[in-house]
Amino acid sequence: MRCEPESGDAVLRSDPDTFSALLAGRLTLAAAEESGAVSLEGDRAAVERALQLFPVPEPVG
């Protein structure tokens, strides 16, 4: 889903696979920015905190 935000502390633009990798910790925000996979506007610390709100559960087994 794509929409333009009306307001907020930060805007992170990414494709779904990159966003999933960020949430899972397989990719750092810095590496995603450096590669051009994401664009970030606004409060970087807010984005870093938000990404930590969705921890990936440990595999069962």
JOVEN-V378023 format. One record per helix or strand of 2 or more residues. SS is the DSSP state (H for helix, E for strand). FROM is the first residue (numbers start at 1). TO is the last residue. If there is no record, write none. Layout:
# JOVEN-V378023
ss:SS from:FROM to:TO
ss:SS from:FROM to:TO
This chain:
# JOVEN-V378023
ss:E from:10 to:14
ss:H from:16 to:24
ss:H from:29 to:35
ss:E from:38 to:42
ss:H from:44 to:51
